[in-house]
Amino acid sequence: MVKNINLAKCLFLFEIDNVLIQKRDYLVQVYYLFGSFYEFTEGTHTANTIAQFMAKIYDVHGEDAVFSATKIMFNIDEKYEINYNRLLANAQIPIKLDLRDSTKKLLNKLIKGKKNIAILTKGNPIEQLNKIKFINWGDLSDIKNILKIYFKDELDFRGIEPIEFISKEFEIDQSDVEYIDNI
């Protein structure tokens, strides 16, 4: 369950990765798609072998180490990094991404309490929007049509403090904003 959430707040901002969804669920599908692409293009190594290796690297060393380790392990040409990065941002993943149970419960509670809900997310905006497209909202599907989405890195780059900016947009005090960026 989500801890230390002040339900008296007016606006709740959610991160996508590891709050709304498990980031790993998205990445493992991207790894399989990359493995399939490589297998089809080069005719070597099975997609499953590559995807399993990539997932293991992610689990042990983190996302930044995945492509370089895979490149070395399977002798993949550097030119394929472009395809990998394109897939990370635009993958048409085959399996919907489930909302985390604890987040789903919190969202239901917030909706019943008529609270404002939005997304404030880090990372590549194209990739983050792509993830939202594949979320299985279930009985919360109406929420996706009203969610405002803000990109933390973009606001930071422009020298805009995200919480200050968003609170002004919602015409509330910054102290009335709850940012949920980890669970």
MODELLER restraints for C-alpha pairs under 7 A, 6 or more apart:
rsr = mdl.restraints
at = mdl.atoms
rsr.add(forms.Gaussian(group=physical.xy_distance, feature=features.Distance(at['CA:1:A'], at['CA:102:A']), mean=4.72, stdev=0.5))
rsr.add(forms.Gaussian(group=physical.xy_distance, feature=features.Distance(at['CA:2:A'], at['CA:102:A']), mean=6.09, stdev=0.5))
rsr.add(forms.Gaussian(group=physical.xy_distance, feature=features.Distance(at['CA:2:A'], at['CA:183:A']), mean=5.73, stdev=0.5))
rsr.add(forms.Gaussian(group=physical.xy_distance, feature=features.Distance(at['CA:9:A'], at['CA:176:A']), mean=4.69, stdev=0.5))
rsr.add(forms.Gaussian(group=physical.xy_distance, feature=features.Distance(at['CA:9:A'], at['CA:177:A']), mean=5.93, stdev=0.5))
rsr.add(forms.Gaussian(group=physical.xy_distance, feature=features.Distance(at['CA:9:A'], at['CA:178:A']), mean=6.42, stdev=0.5))
rsr.add(forms.Gaussian(group=physical.xy_distance, feature=features.Distance(at['CA:10:A'], at['CA:115:A']), mean=5.77, stdev=0.5))
rsr.add(forms.Gaussian(group=physical.xy_distance, feature=features.Distance(at['CA:10:A'], at['CA:116:A']), mean=6.15, stdev=0.5))
rsr.add(forms.Gaussian(group=physical.xy_distance, feature=features.Distance(at['CA:10:A'], at['CA:176:A']), mean=5.28, stdev=0.5))
rsr.add(forms.Gaussian(group=physical.xy_distance, feature=features.Distance(at['CA:10:A'], at['CA:177:A']), mean=6.24, stdev=0.5))
rsr.add(forms.Gaussian(group=physical.xy_distance, feature=features.Distance(at['CA:11:A'], at['CA:115:A']), mean=6.22, stdev=0.5))
rsr.add(forms.Gaussian(group=physical.xy_distance, feature=features.Distance(at['CA:11:A'], at['CA:116:A']), mean=4.62, stdev=0.5))
rsr.add(forms.Gaussian(group=physical.xy_distance, feature=features.Distance(at['CA:11:A'], at['CA:117:A']), mean=5.75, stdev=0.5))
rsr.add(forms.Gaussian(group=physical.xy_distance, feature=features.Distance(at['CA:11:A'], at['CA:176:A']), mean=6.38, stdev=0.5))
rsr.add(forms.Gaussian(group=physical.xy_distance, feature=features.Distance(at['CA:11:A'], at['CA:177:A']), mean=4.86, stdev=0.5))
rsr.add(forms.Gaussian(group=physical.xy_distance, feature=features.Distance(at['CA:11:A'], at['CA:178:A']), mean=6.21, stdev=0.5))
rsr.add(forms.Gaussian(group=physical.xy_distance, feature=features.Distance(at['CA:12:A'], at['CA:116:A']), mean=6.20, stdev=0.5))
rsr.add(forms.Gaussian(group=physical.xy_distance, feature=features.Distance(at['CA:12:A'], at['CA:117:A']), mean=4.90, stdev=0.5))
rsr.add(forms.Gaussian(group=physical.xy_distance, feature=features.Distance(at['CA:12:A'], at['CA:118:A']), mean=6.32, stdev=0.5))
rsr.add(forms.Gaussian(group=physical.xy_distance, feature=features.Distance(at['CA:12:A'], at['CA:177:A']), mean=5.96, stdev=0.5))
rsr.add(forms.Gaussian(group=physical.xy_distance, feature=features.Distance(at['CA:12:A'], at['CA:178:A']), mean=4.85, stdev=0.5))
rsr.add(forms.Gaussian(group=physical.xy_distance, feature=features.Distance(at['CA:12:A'], at['CA:179:A']), mean=5.99, stdev=0.5))
rsr.add(forms.Gaussian(group=physical.xy_distance, feature=features.Distance(at['CA:13:A'], at['CA:117:A']), mean=6.00, stdev=0.5))
rsr.add(forms.Gaussian(group=physical.xy_distance, feature=features.Distance(at['CA:13:A'], at['CA:118:A']), mean=4.88, stdev=0.5))
rsr.add(forms.Gaussian(group=physical.xy_distance, feature=features.Distance(at['CA:13:A'], at['CA:119:A']), mean=5.04, stdev=0.5))
rsr.add(forms.Gaussian(group=physical.xy_distance, feature=features.Distance(at['CA:13:A'], at['CA:120:A']), mean=5.71, stdev=0.5))
rsr.add(forms.Gaussian(group=physical.xy_distance, feature=features.Distance(at['CA:13:A'], at['CA:178:A']), mean=6.10, stdev=0.5))
rsr.add(forms.Gaussian(group=physical.xy_distance, feature=features.Distance(at['CA:13:A'], at['CA:179:A']), mean=4.67, stdev=0.5))
rsr.add(forms.Gaussian(group=physical.xy_distance, feature=features.Distance(at['CA:13:A'], at['CA:180:A']), mean=5.96, stdev=0.5))
rsr.add(forms.Gaussian(group=physical.xy_distance, feature=features.Distance(at['CA:14:A'], at['CA:118:A']), mean=6.36, stdev=0.5))
rsr.add(forms.Gaussian(group=physical.xy_distance, feature=features.Distance(at['CA:14:A'], at['CA:119:A']), mean=4.67, stdev=0.5))
rsr.add(forms.Gaussian(group=physical.xy_distance, feature=features.Distance(at['CA:14:A'], at['CA:120:A']), mean=5.73, stdev=0.5))
rsr.add(forms.Gaussian(group=physical.xy_distance, feature=features.Distance(at['CA:14:A'], at['CA:179:A']), mean=6.15, stdev=0.5))
rsr.add(forms.Gaussian(group=physical.xy_distance, feature=features.Distance(at['CA:14:A'], at['CA:180:A']), mean=4.99, stdev=0.5))
rsr.add(forms.Gaussian(group=physical.xy_distance, feature=features.Distance(at['CA:14:A'], at['CA:181:A']), mean=6.14, stdev=0.5))
rsr.add(forms.Gaussian(group=physical.xy_distance, feature=features.Distance(at['CA:15:A'], at['CA:119:A']), mean=5.93, stdev=0.5))
rsr.add(forms.Gaussian(group=physical.xy_distance, feature=features.Distance(at['CA:15:A'], at['CA:120:A']), mean=5.43, stdev=0.5))
rsr.add(forms.Gaussian(group=physical.xy_distance, feature=features.Distance(at['CA:15:A'], at['CA:121:A']), mean=4.74, stdev=0.5))
rsr.add(forms.Gaussian(group=physical.xy_distance, feature=features.Distance(at['CA:15:A'], at['CA:180:A']), mean=6.30, stdev=0.5))
rsr.add(forms.Gaussian(group=physical.xy_distance, feature=features.Distance(at['CA:15:A'], at['CA:181:A']), mean=4.88, stdev=0.5))
rsr.add(forms.Gaussian(group=physical.xy_distance, feature=features.Distance(at['CA:16:A'], at['CA:121:A']), mean=5.99, stdev=0.5))
rsr.add(forms.Gaussian(group=physical.xy_distance, feature=features.Distance(at['CA:17:A'], at['CA:23:A']), mean=4.89, stdev=0.5))
rsr.add(forms.Gaussian(group=physical.xy_distance, feature=features.Distance(at['CA:18:A'], at['CA:182:A']), mean=6.55, stdev=0.5))
rsr.add(forms.Gaussian(group=physical.xy_distance, feature=features.Distance(at['CA:19:A'], at['CA:100:A']), mean=6.95, stdev=0.5))
rsr.add(forms.Gaussian(group=physical.xy_distance, feature=features.Distance(at['CA:19:A'], at['CA:103:A']), mean=6.71, stdev=0.5))
rsr.add(forms.Gaussian(group=physical.xy_distance, feature=features.Distance(at['CA:19:A'], at['CA:181:A']), mean=6.53, stdev=0.5))
rsr.add(forms.Gaussian(group=physical.xy_distance, feature=features.Distance(at['CA:19:A'], at['CA:182:A']), mean=5.69, stdev=0.5))
rsr.add(forms.Gaussian(group=physical.xy_distance, feature=features.Distance(at['CA:19:A'], at['CA:183:A']), mean=5.93, stdev=0.5))
rsr.add(forms.Gaussian(group=physical.xy_distance, feature=features.Distance(at['CA:20:A'], at['CA:99:A']), mean=5.35, stdev=0.5))
rsr.add(forms.Gaussian(group=physical.xy_distance, feature=features.Distance(at['CA:20:A'], at['CA:100:A']), mean=5.81, stdev=0.5))
rsr.add(forms.Gaussian(group=physical.xy_distance, feature=features.Distance(at['CA:20:A'], at['CA:103:A']), mean=6.09, stdev=0.5))
rsr.add(forms.Gaussian(group=physical.xy_distance, feature=features.Distance(at['CA:21:A'], at['CA:97:A']), mean=6.55, stdev=0.5))
rsr.add(forms.Gaussian(group=physical.xy_distance, feature=features.Distance(at['CA:21:A'], at['CA:98:A']), mean=6.20, stdev=0.5))
rsr.add(forms.Gaussian(group=physical.xy_distance, feature=features.Distance(at['CA:21:A'], at['CA:99:A']), mean=5.03, stdev=0.5))
rsr.add(forms.Gaussian(group=physical.xy_distance, feature=features.Distance(at['CA:21:A'], at['CA:100:A']), mean=5.50, stdev=0.5))
rsr.add(forms.Gaussian(group=physical.xy_distance, feature=features.Distance(at['CA:25:A'], at['CA:97:A']), mean=6.81, stdev=0.5))
rsr.add(forms.Gaussian(group=physical.xy_distance, feature=features.Distance(at['CA:26:A'], at['CA:97:A']), mean=6.93, stdev=0.5))
rsr.add(forms.Gaussian(group=physical.xy_distance, feature=features.Distance(at['CA:28:A'], at['CA:51:A']), mean=6.84, stdev=0.5))
rsr.add(forms.Gaussian(group=physical.xy_distance, feature=features.Distance(at['CA:28:A'], at['CA:55:A']), mean=6.04, stdev=0.5))
rsr.add(forms.Gaussian(group=physical.xy_distance, feature=features.Distance(at['CA:29:A'], at['CA:93:A']), mean=6.10, stdev=0.5))
rsr.add(forms.Gaussian(group=physical.xy_distance, feature=features.Distance(at['CA:30:A'], at['CA:87:A']), mean=6.39, stdev=0.5))
rsr.add(forms.Gaussian(group=physical.xy_distance, feature=features.Distance(at['CA:30:A'], at['CA:88:A']), mean=6.23, stdev=0.5))
rsr.add(forms.Gaussian(group=physical.xy_distance, feature=features.Distance(at['CA:30:A'], at['CA:91:A']), mean=6.43, stdev=0.5))
rsr.add(forms.Gaussian(group=physical.xy_distance, feature=features.Distance(at['CA:30:A'], at['CA:93:A']), mean=6.91, stdev=0.5))
rsr.add(forms.Gaussian(group=physical.xy_distance, feature=features.Distance(at['CA:31:A'], at['CA:51:A']), mean=4.79, stdev=0.5))
rsr.add(forms.Gaussian(group=physical.xy_distance, feature=features.Distance(at['CA:31:A'], at['CA:54:A']), mean=6.39, stdev=0.5))
rsr.add(forms.Gaussian(group=physical.xy_distance, feature=features.Distance(at['CA:32:A'], at['CA:47:A']), mean=5.91, stdev=0.5))
rsr.add(forms.Gaussian(group=physical.xy_distance, feature=features.Distance(at['CA:32:A'], at['CA:48:A']), mean=6.38, stdev=0.5))
rsr.add(forms.Gaussian(group=physical.xy_distance, feature=features.Distance(at['CA:32:A'], at['CA:51:A']), mean=4.69, stdev=0.5))
rsr.add(forms.Gaussian(group=physical.xy_distance, feature=features.Distance(at['CA:34:A'], at['CA:84:A']), mean=6.18, stdev=0.5))
rsr.add(forms.Gaussian(group=physical.xy_distance, feature=features.Distance(at['CA:35:A'], at['CA:46:A']), mean=6.90, stdev=0.5))
rsr.add(forms.Gaussian(group=physical.xy_distance, feature=features.Distance(at['CA:35:A'], at['CA:47:A']), mean=3.91, stdev=0.5))
rsr.add(forms.Gaussian(group=physical.xy_distance, feature=features.Distance(at['CA:35:A'], at['CA:48:A']), mean=6.80, stdev=0.5))
rsr.add(forms.Gaussian(group=physical.xy_distance, feature=features.Distance(at['CA:35:A'], at['CA:50:A']), mean=5.35, stdev=0.5))
rsr.add(forms.Gaussian(group=physical.xy_distance, feature=features.Distance(at['CA:35:A'], at['CA:51:A']), mean=5.81, stdev=0.5))
rsr.add(forms.Gaussian(group=physical.xy_distance, feature=features.Distance(at['CA:36:A'], at['CA:47:A']), mean=4.53, stdev=0.5))
rsr.add(forms.Gaussian(group=physical.xy_distance, feature=features.Distance(at['CA:39:A'], at['CA:45:A']), mean=5.87, stdev=0.5))
rsr.add(forms.Gaussian(group=physical.xy_distance, feature=features.Distance(at['CA:39:A'], at['CA:46:A']), mean=5.79, stdev=0.5))
rsr.add(forms.Gaussian(group=physical.xy_distance, feature=features.Distance(at['CA:39:A'], at['CA:47:A']), mean=5.90, stdev=0.5))
rsr.add(forms.Gaussian(group=physical.xy_distance, feature=features.Distance(at['CA:54:A'], at['CA:66:A']), mean=5.68, stdev=0.5))
rsr.add(forms.Gaussian(group=physical.xy_distance, feature=features.Distance(at['CA:54:A'], at['CA:70:A']), mean=6.40, stdev=0.5))
rsr.add(forms.Gaussian(group=physical.xy_distance, feature=features.Distance(at['CA:57:A'], at['CA:65:A']), mean=6.88, stdev=0.5))
rsr.add(forms.Gaussian(group=physical.xy_distance, feature=features.Distance(at['CA:57:A'], at['CA:66:A']), mean=5.63, stdev=0.5))
rsr.add(forms.Gaussian(group=physical.xy_distance, feature=features.Distance(at['CA:58:A'], at['CA:66:A']), mean=5.88, stdev=0.5))
rsr.add(forms.Gaussian(group=physical.xy_distance, feature=features.Distance(at['CA:71:A'], at['CA:77:A']), mean=6.82, stdev=0.5))
rsr.add(forms.Gaussian(group=physical.xy_distance, feature=features.Distance(at['CA:88:A'], at['CA:127:A']), mean=6.49, stdev=0.5))
rsr.add(forms.Gaussian(group=physical.xy_distance, feature=features.Distance(at['CA:89:A'], at['CA:126:A']), mean=5.70, stdev=0.5))
rsr.add(forms.Gaussian(group=physical.xy_distance, feature=features.Distance(at['CA:89:A'], at['CA:127:A']), mean=3.91, stdev=0.5))
rsr.add(forms.Gaussian(group=physical.xy_distance, feature=features.Distance(at['CA:89:A'], at['CA:130:A']), mean=6.86, stdev=0.5))
rsr.add(forms.Gaussian(group=physical.xy_distance, feature=features.Distance(at['CA:90:A'], at['CA:127:A']), mean=6.27, stdev=0.5))
rsr.add(forms.Gaussian(group=physical.xy_distance, feature=features.Distance(at['CA:90:A'], at['CA:130:A']), mean=6.23, stdev=0.5))
rsr.add(forms.Gaussian(group=physical.xy_distance, feature=features.Distance(at['CA:96:A'], at['CA:134:A']), mean=5.14, stdev=0.5))
rsr.add(forms.Gaussian(group=physical.xy_distance, feature=features.Distance(at['CA:96:A'], at['CA:135:A']), mean=5.67, stdev=0.5))
rsr.add(forms.Gaussian(group=physical.xy_distance, feature=features.Distance(at['CA:96:A'], at['CA:136:A']), mean=5.59, stdev=0.5))
rsr.add(forms.Gaussian(group=physical.xy_distance, feature=features.Distance(at['CA:97:A'], at['CA:134:A']), mean=5.77, stdev=0.5))
rsr.add(forms.Gaussian(group=physical.xy_distance, feature=features.Distance(at['CA:97:A'], at['CA:135:A']), mean=4.53, stdev=0.5))
rsr.add(forms.Gaussian(group=physical.xy_distance, feature=features.Distance(at['CA:97:A'], at['CA:136:A']), mean=5.58, stdev=0.5))
rsr.add(forms.Gaussian(group=physical.xy_distance, feature=features.Distance(at['CA:98:A'], at['CA:135:A']), mean=5.90, stdev=0.5))
rsr.add(forms.Gaussian(group=physical.xy_distance, feature=features.Distance(at['CA:98:A'], at['CA:136:A']), mean=5.12, stdev=0.5))
rsr.add(forms.Gaussian(group=physical.xy_distance, feature=features.Distance(at['CA:99:A'], at['CA:135:A']), mean=6.76, stdev=0.5))
rsr.add(forms.Gaussian(group=physical.xy_distance, feature=features.Distance(at['CA:99:A'], at['CA:136:A']), mean=6.55, stdev=0.5))
rsr.add(forms.Gaussian(group=physical.xy_distance, feature=features.Distance(at['CA:99:A'], at['CA:137:A']), mean=6.59, stdev=0.5))
rsr.add(forms.Gaussian(group=physical.xy_distance, feature=features.Distance(at['CA:117:A'], at['CA:147:A']), mean=6.64, stdev=0.5))
rsr.add(forms.Gaussian(group=physical.xy_distance, feature=features.Distance(at['CA:118:A'], at['CA:147:A']), mean=5.23, stdev=0.5))
rsr.add(forms.Gaussian(group=physical.xy_distance, feature=features.Distance(at['CA:118:A'], at['CA:148:A']), mean=5.03, stdev=0.5))
rsr.add(forms.Gaussian(group=physical.xy_distance, feature=features.Distance(at['CA:118:A'], at['CA:149:A']), mean=6.00, stdev=0.5))
rsr.add(forms.Gaussian(group=physical.xy_distance, feature=features.Distance(at['CA:119:A'], at['CA:148:A']), mean=6.29, stdev=0.5))
rsr.add(forms.Gaussian(group=physical.xy_distance, feature=features.Distance(at['CA:119:A'], at['CA:149:A']), mean=4.72, stdev=0.5))
rsr.add(forms.Gaussian(group=physical.xy_distance, feature=features.Distance(at['CA:119:A'], at['CA:150:A']), mean=5.96, stdev=0.5))
rsr.add(forms.Gaussian(group=physical.xy_distance, feature=features.Distance(at['CA:120:A'], at['CA:149:A']), mean=6.12, stdev=0.5))
rsr.add(forms.Gaussian(group=physical.xy_distance, feature=features.Distance(at['CA:120:A'], at['CA:150:A']), mean=4.73, stdev=0.5))
rsr.add(forms.Gaussian(group=physical.xy_distance, feature=features.Distance(at['CA:120:A'], at['CA:151:A']), mean=5.73, stdev=0.5))
rsr.add(forms.Gaussian(group=physical.xy_distance, feature=features.Distance(at['CA:120:A'], at['CA:152:A']), mean=6.10, stdev=0.5))
rsr.add(forms.Gaussian(group=physical.xy_distance, feature=features.Distance(at['CA:121:A'], at['CA:150:A']), mean=6.42, stdev=0.5))
rsr.add(forms.Gaussian(group=physical.xy_distance, feature=features.Distance(at['CA:121:A'], at['CA:151:A']), mean=5.18, stdev=0.5))
rsr.add(forms.Gaussian(group=physical.xy_distance, feature=features.Distance(at['CA:121:A'], at['CA:152:A']), mean=5.59, stdev=0.5))
rsr.add(forms.Gaussian(group=physical.xy_distance, feature=features.Distance(at['CA:122:A'], at['CA:151:A']), mean=6.02, stdev=0.5))
rsr.add(forms.Gaussian(group=physical.xy_distance, feature=features.Distance(at['CA:122:A'], at['CA:152:A']), mean=5.15, stdev=0.5))
rsr.add(forms.Gaussian(group=physical.xy_distance, feature=features.Distance(at['CA:122:A'], at['CA:153:A']), mean=5.72, stdev=0.5))
rsr.add(forms.Gaussian(group=physical.xy_distance, feature=features.Distance(at['CA:123:A'], at['CA:153:A']), mean=6.48, stdev=0.5))
rsr.add(forms.Gaussian(group=physical.xy_distance, feature=features.Distance(at['CA:125:A'], at['CA:151:A']), mean=6.47, stdev=0.5))
rsr.add(forms.Gaussian(group=physical.xy_distance, feature=features.Distance(at['CA:152:A'], at['CA:162:A']), mean=6.28, stdev=0.5))
rsr.add(forms.Gaussian(group=physical.xy_distance, feature=features.Distance(at['CA:155:A'], at['CA:161:A']), mean=6.72, stdev=0.5))
rsr.add(forms.Gaussian(group=physical.xy_distance, feature=features.Distance(at['CA:155:A'], at['CA:162:A']), mean=6.04, stdev=0.5))
rsr.add(forms.Gaussian(group=physical.xy_distance, feature=features.Distance(at['CA:163:A'], at['CA:174:A']), mean=6.46, stdev=0.5))
rsr.add(forms.Gaussian(group=physical.xy_distance, feature=features.Distance(at['CA:164:A'], at['CA:174:A']), mean=5.99, stdev=0.5))
rsr.add(forms.Gaussian(group=physical.xy_distance, feature=features.Distance(at['CA:167:A'], at['CA:173:A']), mean=5.99, stdev=0.5))
rsr.add(forms.Gaussian(group=physical.xy_distance, feature=features.Distance(at['CA:167:A'], at['CA:174:A']), mean=5.45, stdev=0.5))
rsr.add(forms.Gaussian(group=physical.xy_distance, feature=features.Distance(at['CA:167:A'], at['CA:177:A']), mean=6.98, stdev=0.5))
